[in-house]
Amino acid sequence: MEKGWVKIYITNKPHIVTIVQELLEENDIESVEIPKGDSTLTFGDSEIFVRQEHEERARMIIKVNNL
């Protein structure tokens, strides 16, 4: 990942990745998903990154939504 981005979430559930990214987008926070598993078989972890300046707010949004 490029400098200035931090990992804020990791999961092996694709639907949770979608929910987290939509919540972040609704709050004007850009996010990037990095799949770490075998994408051809749709298993493994995915990591979500945000810009460092949005880290605290993004973590709060995730926590408030019990994710």
N, C-alpha and C positions, 0 to 999 in steps of 0.2 A: 504494500500500500504506500502511496505517496506520503511524503512528509506533511505533517499538519493534520493528519487524519488519525482518529483513535477508535479502537474497537470498543463498542458499548454493549454488544449482545451476541450471544452464540446459542444456536438451537439446532436440533435435527428435525424440526417440524416445519415443512415449507409453508403451511398456512399461517403459522405464527410469524414467520419472516414477513409475509404479506401484511399482516395486521400491524406489526411494529412499523414497517416502512410507511404505511398509510397514515398512522398516527403522527409520525414525524413530519410527513409531508403536509398534513393538515395544520401543523404548527410551524410551517415554513422552515423546516430543517431538512437539508439535503442529506440523503444517506446512500450508501453503496453496500450491496450484498456481495460477499465473496464466498462462493461455495467451496467447501474443503473436502467434500466426499466425491463419490463417483456420480456425476450428473447424468450419465447415460442410464443409470439404474435408479436414480432419484433417492439415494440414501447418503447419509453422512451429514456432517455439521455444516451450517452456513453461519458466517460471521457478518455482523452489520457494523459499518463504520460511519462516523460523522466527523465533520470538521471539529478540530480541537476546541474552537470557541463556542461550540454548541453542545459540548459533552455534558455539562452539568444539567442543562435544561432537558436534553434528550433522556438522560438517566431518570430524571424526575418524572417525565411523561410516561416512561416505561413502568416505573414503580407505582405511580398513581393508578395505572390501568391494570395492575396486578399481573404483569407479564414477566 
